[in-house]
Each structure stands twice: as structure tokens, then as C-alpha cells.
Amino acid sequence: MSSMTPLSSDLCIKCNICTAACPVAAVTDLFPGPKAVGPQAQRFRHPNLPSPDHSLDYCSGCGVCSLVCPHGVQIAEMNSIARAEIIRRDGLPLRNWLVGRSELLGRVGSTFAPLSNIPLKIKPLRVLIEKFIGIDSRAVFPDFSRQTFRSWFNKSEMSQQVIGMRKVAYFHGCAANYYEPRVAQAAMEVLKRNSIKVVLPEQNCCGLPMQSNGDFESARALARANVKSLAEWVREGYAIVGHSTSCTLALKHEYGSILGIDDEEAELVAKNTYDIFEYLQTLDDEGVLNTRFIQREEKVLYHAPCQQRTHGFGRPAADFMRRFGFTVTESRADCCGVAGTYGLKTGKYEIAEAVGKNLFEQIADVNPQRVVCDSETCRWWIEAQTGKKTVHPIEIMAEAYRGRRSN
């Protein structure tokens, strides 16, 4: 286990604020709460003894507990490490292995798209998958894109740009590369309008899906490869920027605090990684951001996902949208429920729906033209549950520059 875990648990004063804030404990008795399976149980864990509590499996990993703890106990991190110990002892279920390999699934699916999009829409097949693998037949998956973002970028003028006011090494993540290239393309449009030179470093999946499913060793292998590649670009004066708030959080935080990769290169990468709106906010603060936005009126609801709030840089995406002329209602929900791959699993789908109920009801009450959210899995979940078109805020910003809505 990480060396930070025992020290962190000793800071717990059993105030129960984390349990009161936990969105999962609020909707199911199957999860006793983050304090019970985290700092309280941690006192009885020993590196040479079995981890005591299988109810850890019902923790969604949303991170709300760590955010609200007044004493800085890293509860979510602690629970993630303890769950991985159970997986190491008992073995990795096929379901966890499969949903943790988003890059492999994306590469295969994109290669055979659009044919690869058909099987998951066949109900009898989905029922069989649910029975034998444990992925809920009601869970909606995004379509694979035939053209990957990397192939688009390599053919675009962005790859030919040799100078710029600033330099960015872009971490696009699996979702943009294999499922929704349009989001990364919108990011390229925004960066181009700000005269920023962009390169695409060699990169793997950030490893967070594997980590969330308890496969730490595989996640570490991906993390180390990413760190080695990205550190070279940082030394060349590039900032690492990504639009997937979970990917950038992995690079900044998870590699060190959960996976235990704390060498000099990992620290260099962590200190020079930015979520795209965090990066744009720094440009704005310095007075160098292109602010020639074309004002448009639109009513949107903005949901800041769990990982975005864990970054701790506020909600610049909502602030920017207001500057574009949008009427922005901010979500009151701590979590949409899906928590990456959590809500896709048999036995977790109903919990995820219950966690997201307040958000879905707020969307129905506000009736926005679109919902805006930084996290890809949250966007897919919200759109499936509400029927409302859900987009990344960088798509809105690209529209604000060109004065028209994307199709």
C-alpha cells in the first residue's frame, strides 16, 4: 500500500462529513460509507493481512469524500488502494479487465467501424453479455468513430504549424481518439485561434479505467510510458494540456497519490499538466487570450464532474460561457452517478441512476437547450438518461469564436 495511507487515516476524527456527503451511501445500504470502509477500516488493515471489507466494491470512486474532508484525509485514494488489494488477492474479474481497457476496445472498434457499432445495439446479445460478463444490458455506449483524432490531426494544418506564442503537447485521451474526435478538433480550433503551437506526443490510455477497476499493475505500466513520453516535451518547453478532465487528473494526481509513481519525471509531468479550461484561464489572467467572441444567447445547464472539481481550479468553463452571452444554470449535483465505468456494471446501474436522479430532475426542470459537461463518460450517461444533447464546454468555446453552433 502507499506510504501515505496510514498517516492519512490517523487524521480522521470520525466526524462523518464524508459519509453525509457520499452520493452512493445516500441511495443504497450496500455501501456503509467512505469513513467505514476507509479510515475506520484502514486501522485494521496490514500489508500482510487480507483487506477486510468487500463493500468497498460499491464505492464509485467519485472523490466527493476527499473533497469535503475538513482534515485532508485522502479517503477516496485510500479506498481505491484497498480495493486493488482485494483484486490482487482474489483475482481480476473479466468484467473489470474488459471495461478497464478503453484503448484496446477503441482501437479494435474504430478499425471496424461502423460495423463494430452494431453488436451493442442488439438486445439479445446485450442480455447475454450481462449474464456472462456483468455489463448491464441497459447501459448505453458511444459509437466508435472510423476516423481517429490522431489521423485527422496528422492530415490537418495544425500538425504543420511550426511557431506559436506558446507550445502545447496535447493529451487527447481514448474518448477523443476513438469515439468523439469532434471534441479534440474543437480544442484544436480554440488553440489555433490563440496562436498556440500544438504537438501530439506519443501516449497511451491514461490508465484511470484500469486503476478504477483495481488493475493497478497494468495502470502503472501505462502511466510510466506516458510519463516518459510527456516529460521529454516538458523539457522542450511544452505545457501538457488535455480536455478530458479525468485524464489530466490522472497525470496530475493519480499517478503519484494512488499508483505510487513519484519519481522526478512524474513530478515534472504533474506540475506542467493543465486541464484545457485551466490553461485558457491562465492565458486570460495574463491578458493574452483571444476574446473576440461572438455573442450568442442560449440556455444551458453546466455539470462540473467529480474529477473536474478535484482539480481545484474553480469552474472557468461556466464563467467563459457567461461571457459568450449564455444563460448558465450550474448543476446542484455532486455526481451524475456513472463514475467512469461504475454505472455500466450489473448491480451498479440502478445505484448510478439513483445517484444521478437529482441532476436528471434539475435538467428536466430547467429544460436547457443543451447540457454541458467536461467528462466524456458523464456526458454519455447524462444524454442517455435525459435525452438532452450533452457537449463539452470546449465545443461551446469553438462556437463562440466562429459565431455558429456545431451540428
C-alpha positions as CSV (number, residue, x, y, z in Angstrom):
1,M,0.0,0.0,0.0
2,S,1.0,3.6,-0.5
3,S,3.0,5.1,2.3
4,M,0.6,8.0,2.6
5,T,-2.3,5.8,3.7
6,P,-1.7,5.1,7.4
7,L,-0.7,8.7,8.1
8,S,-3.8,10.0,6.3
9,S,-6.1,7.7,8.2
10,D,-4.7,8.9,11.5
11,L,-6.0,12.4,10.7
12,C,-9.6,11.1,10.7
13,I,-11.7,12.3,13.7
14,K,-14.8,10.3,12.8
15,C,-16.9,13.4,12.1
16,N,-18.9,11.6,9.4
17,I,-18.9,14.6,7.0
18,C,-17.6,12.3,4.2
19,T,-20.5,9.8,4.8
20,A,-23.1,12.6,4.9
21,A,-21.7,13.9,1.5
22,C,-21.3,10.4,-0.1
23,P,-23.7,10.2,-3.1
24,V,-23.6,6.4,-3.1
25,A,-24.3,5.9,0.7
26,A,-27.3,8.2,0.3
27,V,-29.0,5.8,-2.1
28,T,-28.0,2.3,-1.1
29,D,-27.4,0.3,2.1
30,L,-24.9,-1.9,0.3
31,F,-22.2,0.8,0.8
32,P,-21.8,1.7,4.5
33,G,-20.0,4.9,3.6
34,P,-16.4,6.2,2.9
35,K,-15.5,6.6,6.6
36,A,-16.4,3.0,7.4
37,V,-14.5,1.3,4.6
38,G,-11.8,4.0,4.5
39,P,-10.0,5.5,7.6
40,Q,-12.0,3.4,10.0
41,A,-11.3,0.0,8.3
42,Q,-7.7,1.2,7.5
43,R,-6.7,0.9,11.1
44,F,-7.3,-2.9,10.8
45,R,-5.5,-3.4,7.6
46,H,-2.0,-4.7,7.5
47,P,0.1,-5.2,4.3
48,N,0.4,-8.9,5.1
49,L,-3.3,-9.4,6.0
50,P,-6.4,-9.7,3.8
51,S,-8.4,-6.5,3.2
52,P,-11.4,-6.9,5.4
53,D,-14.4,-5.4,3.5
54,H,-15.9,-6.3,0.2
55,S,-18.4,-3.5,0.4
56,L,-15.5,-1.4,-1.0
57,D,-16.7,-2.6,-4.4
58,Y,-19.7,-0.3,-4.1
59,C,-17.5,2.8,-3.7
60,S,-17.8,4.6,-7.1
61,G,-14.6,6.5,-6.6
62,C,-16.2,9.8,-7.3
63,G,-13.9,11.5,-4.8
64,V,-16.5,13.6,-3.0
65,C,-15.3,12.3,0.3
66,S,-11.8,13.5,-0.1
67,L,-13.1,16.9,-1.3
68,V,-15.3,17.5,1.8
69,C,-12.9,16.1,4.5
70,P,-12.0,19.0,6.8
71,H,-8.8,17.3,7.8
72,G,-7.4,16.4,4.4
73,V,-7.8,12.6,4.8
74,Q,-7.4,11.1,1.3
75,I,-10.4,8.8,1.7
76,A,-11.1,8.1,-2.0
77,E,-7.4,7.3,-2.6
78,M,-7.3,5.1,0.4
79,N,-10.4,3.2,-0.7
80,S,-9.0,2.8,-4.3
81,I,-5.8,1.3,-3.0
82,A,-7.6,-1.1,-0.6
83,R,-9.9,-2.3,-3.4
84,A,-6.9,-3.0,-5.5
85,E,-5.5,-5.2,-2.7
86,I,-8.7,-7.2,-2.8
87,I,-8.4,-7.6,-6.6
88,R,-4.7,-8.6,-6.2
89,R,-5.7,-11.3,-3.7
90,D,-8.8,-12.6,-5.3
91,G,-8.1,-12.0,-9.0
92,L,-9.3,-9.5,-11.6
93,P,-12.9,-10.3,-12.8
94,L,-13.3,-10.5,-16.6
95,R,-15.7,-7.5,-16.5
96,N,-13.1,-5.3,-14.7
97,W,-10.4,-6.4,-17.2
98,L,-12.7,-5.6,-20.2
99,V,-14.0,-2.2,-19.2
100,G,-10.6,-1.1,-18.0
101,R,-9.1,-1.5,-21.4
102,S,-10.7,1.5,-23.2
103,E,-7.8,2.0,-25.5
104,L,-7.8,-1.6,-26.7
105,L,-11.6,-1.5,-27.2
106,G,-11.3,1.8,-29.0
107,R,-8.6,0.6,-31.3
108,V,-10.5,-2.5,-32.4
109,G,-13.8,-0.8,-32.6
110,S,-12.5,2.1,-34.6
111,T,-10.8,-0.2,-37.1
112,F,-14.0,-2.0,-37.9
113,A,-16.5,1.0,-37.6
114,P,-19.3,1.4,-38.4
115,L,-19.9,-2.4,-38.3
116,S,-18.5,-2.5,-34.8
117,N,-21.3,-0.3,-33.6
118,I,-24.0,-2.8,-34.4
119,P,-23.4,-5.6,-31.8
120,L,-24.0,-3.5,-28.7
121,K,-27.4,-2.4,-30.1
122,I,-28.6,-6.0,-30.4
123,K,-30.7,-6.6,-27.3
124,P,-30.4,-10.4,-27.1
125,L,-26.6,-10.1,-27.4
126,R,-26.6,-7.4,-24.6
127,V,-28.6,-9.8,-22.4
128,L,-26.0,-12.5,-22.9
129,I,-23.2,-10.0,-22.2
130,E,-25.0,-9.0,-19.0
131,K,-25.4,-12.7,-17.9
132,F,-21.9,-13.9,-18.6
133,I,-19.7,-10.7,-18.2
134,G,-21.8,-8.5,-15.9
135,I,-22.2,-5.4,-18.1
136,D,-25.7,-4.1,-17.7
137,S,-27.8,-4.5,-20.8
138,R,-29.4,-1.1,-20.3
139,A,-26.0,0.8,-20.4
140,V,-25.6,2.9,-23.4
141,F,-22.2,3.0,-25.1
142,P,-20.9,5.7,-27.6
143,D,-20.4,4.8,-31.2
144,F,-16.8,4.2,-32.5
145,S,-15.5,6.7,-35.0
146,R,-14.0,5.4,-38.1
147,Q,-11.5,8.3,-38.3
148,T,-9.4,8.7,-35.2
149,F,-8.5,12.1,-33.9
150,R,-4.8,11.4,-34.4
151,S,-5.3,10.5,-38.1
152,W,-7.3,13.7,-38.5
153,F,-4.6,15.8,-36.8
154,N,-1.8,14.4,-38.9
155,K,-3.6,15.5,-42.0
156,S,-4.6,18.9,-40.7
157,E,-2.8,22.2,-40.9
158,M,-2.3,22.1,-37.1
159,S,0.4,19.5,-37.5
160,Q,2.3,21.8,-39.9
161,Q,2.3,24.8,-37.6
162,V,5.9,25.4,-36.6
163,I,5.6,28.6,-34.5
164,G,3.3,30.0,-31.9
165,M,3.0,32.3,-28.9
166,R,3.0,29.2,-26.7
167,K,3.6,25.5,-27.1
168,V,1.2,22.7,-26.0
169,A,1.7,18.9,-26.0
170,Y,-1.9,17.7,-26.3
171,F,-3.1,14.7,-24.3
172,H,-6.3,13.7,-26.2
173,G,-7.2,10.5,-24.3
174,C,-9.0,7.5,-25.6
175,A,-12.5,9.0,-25.8
176,A,-11.5,11.8,-28.3
177,N,-9.3,9.5,-30.3
178,Y,-11.7,6.6,-30.9
179,Y,-15.3,7.9,-30.1
180,E,-15.7,11.7,-30.4
181,P,-12.9,13.3,-32.4
182,R,-15.0,16.4,-32.7
183,V,-14.2,17.4,-29.1
184,A,-10.5,17.4,-29.6
185,Q,-11.0,19.1,-33.0
186,A,-12.9,21.9,-31.2
187,A,-9.9,22.2,-28.8
188,M,-7.5,22.5,-31.7
189,E,-9.7,25.3,-33.2
190,V,-9.6,27.2,-29.9
191,L,-5.8,26.7,-29.5
192,K,-5.2,27.8,-33.1
193,R,-7.2,31.0,-32.6
194,N,-4.8,31.7,-29.8
195,S,-1.7,31.2,-31.9
196,I,-0.6,28.1,-29.9
197,K,1.7,25.5,-31.5
198,V,0.4,22.0,-30.8
199,V,2.1,18.6,-31.0
200,L,0.6,15.2,-30.3
201,P,3.0,13.3,-28.1
202,E,3.1,9.5,-28.1
203,Q,0.6,8.5,-25.5
204,N,-1.3,5.5,-24.1
205,C,-4.6,5.5,-22.2
206,C,-4.1,7.5,-19.0
207,G,-4.6,4.2,-17.1
208,L,-7.5,5.6,-15.0
209,P,-10.1,3.0,-16.2
210,M,-7.7,0.2,-15.2
211,Q,-6.9,1.8,-11.9
212,S,-10.6,2.4,-11.1
213,N,-11.2,-1.3,-11.8
214,G,-8.4,-2.4,-9.5
215,D,-5.9,-3.4,-12.1
216,F,-3.0,-1.3,-10.7
217,E,-0.1,-3.1,-12.3
218,S,-1.5,-2.6,-15.8
219,A,-2.3,1.0,-15.0
220,R,1.2,1.6,-13.7
221,A,2.7,0.3,-17.0
222,L,0.6,2.8,-19.0
223,A,1.4,5.6,-16.5
224,R,5.1,5.0,-16.7
225,A,5.1,5.1,-20.5
226,N,3.1,8.3,-20.5
227,V,5.4,9.9,-18.0
228,K,8.5,9.0,-20.0
229,S,7.0,10.4,-23.3
230,L,5.5,13.6,-21.8
231,A,8.5,14.5,-19.7
232,E,10.5,14.9,-22.9
233,W,8.1,17.5,-24.2
234,V,8.0,19.4,-20.9
235,R,11.8,19.7,-21.1
236,E,11.4,21.2,-24.5
237,G,9.2,23.9,-23.1
238,Y,5.8,22.5,-23.8
239,A,2.8,22.6,-21.4
240,I,0.8,19.4,-21.3
241,V,-2.9,20.2,-21.9
242,G,-6.0,17.9,-22.2
243,H,-9.7,18.3,-22.4
244,S,-10.6,15.1,-20.6
245,T,-10.7,16.2,-17.0
246,S,-10.2,12.6,-15.8
247,C,-7.1,12.1,-17.9
248,T,-5.5,15.3,-16.8
249,L,-6.3,14.5,-13.2
250,A,-4.6,11.1,-13.6
251,L,-1.4,12.9,-14.9
252,K,-1.5,15.5,-12.2
253,H,-2.6,13.5,-9.2
254,E,-3.4,9.8,-9.5
255,Y,0.0,8.6,-10.8
256,G,1.6,9.8,-7.6
257,S,-1.0,9.6,-4.9
258,I,-2.6,6.3,-5.9
259,L,-0.3,4.4,-8.2
260,G,2.8,5.5,-6.2
261,I,4.8,6.8,-9.2
262,D,6.7,9.6,-7.5
263,D,10.0,10.0,-9.4
264,E,11.4,13.2,-10.8
265,E,9.8,12.7,-14.2
266,A,6.4,12.1,-12.8
267,E,6.6,15.2,-10.7
268,L,7.7,17.2,-13.7
269,V,4.7,16.0,-15.7
270,A,2.3,16.6,-12.9
271,K,3.5,20.2,-12.4
272,N,3.1,21.0,-16.0
273,T,-0.2,19.4,-16.8
274,Y,-3.4,21.6,-17.3
275,D,-7.0,20.9,-18.0
276,I,-7.8,22.9,-21.1
277,F,-10.0,25.5,-19.3
278,E,-7.5,25.8,-16.5
279,Y,-4.9,26.6,-19.2
280,L,-7.2,29.1,-21.0
281,Q,-7.9,30.8,-17.7
282,T,-4.2,31.3,-17.2
283,L,-4.0,32.9,-20.7
284,D,-6.9,35.2,-19.8
285,D,-5.3,36.1,-16.5
286,E,-2.2,37.1,-18.3
287,G,-4.2,39.2,-20.8
288,V,-3.2,37.2,-23.9
289,L,-6.3,35.2,-24.5
290,N,-8.2,35.9,-27.8
291,T,-11.5,37.3,-26.5
292,R,-13.1,38.1,-29.9
293,F,-16.2,36.0,-29.0
294,I,-19.4,36.4,-31.0
295,Q,-22.2,36.8,-28.5
296,R,-25.0,34.2,-28.7
297,E,-28.0,33.6,-26.5
298,E,-28.6,30.1,-25.3
299,K,-29.8,28.4,-22.1
300,V,-27.5,25.6,-20.9
301,L,-27.1,23.6,-17.8
302,Y,-23.5,23.0,-16.8
303,H,-22.5,20.0,-14.7
304,A,-19.0,20.1,-13.2
305,P,-18.0,16.4,-13.0
306,C,-16.3,14.9,-9.9
307,Q,-12.8,14.9,-11.5
308,Q,-13.1,18.5,-12.6
309,R,-13.8,19.6,-9.1
310,T,-11.0,17.6,-7.7
311,H,-8.6,19.7,-9.8
312,G,-9.4,22.6,-7.5
313,F,-9.2,25.5,-10.1
314,G,-12.9,26.6,-9.9
315,R,-15.3,26.4,-12.8
316,P,-13.8,28.6,-15.6
317,A,-15.9,26.8,-18.2
318,A,-19.1,28.2,-16.7
319,D,-17.5,31.6,-16.4
320,F,-16.5,31.6,-20.0
321,M,-19.9,30.6,-21.2
322,R,-21.5,33.5,-19.4
323,R,-19.0,35.8,-21.3
324,F,-20.3,34.3,-24.5
325,G,-23.8,35.5,-23.7
326,F,-25.1,32.2,-22.4
327,T,-27.6,31.8,-19.6
328,V,-25.8,29.2,-17.5
329,T,-27.5,27.2,-14.7
330,E,-25.0,25.2,-12.7
331,S,-25.7,21.7,-11.5
332,R,-26.6,21.2,-7.9
333,A,-25.4,17.5,-8.1
334,D,-22.2,16.3,-6.7
335,C,-22.1,13.3,-9.1
336,C,-24.1,12.3,-12.2
337,G,-23.8,8.7,-10.9
338,V,-21.9,6.9,-13.7
339,A,-18.4,7.5,-12.2
340,G,-16.5,6.3,-15.2
341,T,-17.4,2.6,-15.7
342,Y,-19.1,2.1,-12.4
343,G,-22.7,2.7,-13.7
344,L,-22.2,0.3,-16.6
345,K,-22.0,-2.8,-14.3
346,T,-24.7,-5.2,-13.3
347,G,-25.7,-4.4,-9.8
348,K,-24.4,-0.8,-10.1
349,Y,-26.6,0.5,-12.8
350,E,-29.6,1.2,-10.5
351,I,-27.3,2.8,-7.9
352,A,-25.9,5.1,-10.6
353,E,-29.4,6.1,-11.7
354,A,-30.4,6.8,-8.1
355,V,-27.2,8.9,-7.6
356,G,-28.0,10.9,-10.7
357,K,-31.7,11.4,-10.1
358,N,-31.4,14.9,-8.7
359,L,-29.3,16.0,-11.7
360,F,-31.8,14.5,-14.1
361,E,-34.7,16.2,-12.4
362,Q,-32.9,19.5,-12.4
363,I,-32.3,19.2,-16.2
364,A,-36.0,18.4,-16.7
365,D,-37.0,21.5,-14.6
366,V,-34.5,23.9,-16.3
367,N,-35.1,22.4,-19.8
368,P,-31.9,23.8,-21.3
369,Q,-31.2,23.7,-24.9
370,R,-28.1,21.7,-24.2
371,V,-26.3,20.2,-21.2
372,V,-22.5,21.0,-20.9
373,C,-20.1,18.7,-19.1
374,D,-16.3,18.2,-19.1
375,S,-16.2,14.5,-18.7
376,E,-16.9,12.1,-21.6
377,T,-18.5,9.3,-19.5
378,C,-20.6,11.8,-17.7
379,R,-21.8,13.3,-21.0
380,W,-22.7,9.9,-22.4
381,W,-24.6,9.0,-19.3
382,I,-26.4,12.3,-18.9
383,E,-27.5,12.2,-22.6
384,A,-28.7,8.6,-22.3
385,Q,-30.7,9.3,-19.1
386,T,-32.2,12.6,-20.1
387,G,-32.3,12.7,-23.9
388,K,-30.7,16.1,-23.9
389,K,-27.8,16.9,-26.2
390,T,-24.7,17.0,-24.0
391,V,-21.4,18.6,-25.1
392,H,-18.0,19.5,-23.8
393,P,-17.6,23.2,-23.0
394,I,-14.6,23.5,-25.4
395,E,-17.1,22.8,-28.2
396,I,-19.1,25.8,-26.9
397,M,-16.0,28.0,-26.9
398,A,-15.1,27.0,-30.5
399,E,-18.7,28.0,-31.5
400,A,-18.2,31.3,-29.7
401,Y,-15.2,32.1,-31.9
402,R,-16.9,31.3,-35.1
403,G,-20.4,32.5,-34.2
404,R,-22.4,29.5,-35.0
405,R,-23.4,26.3,-33.4
406,S,-21.9,22.9,-34.3
407,N,-24.1,20.4,-36.0
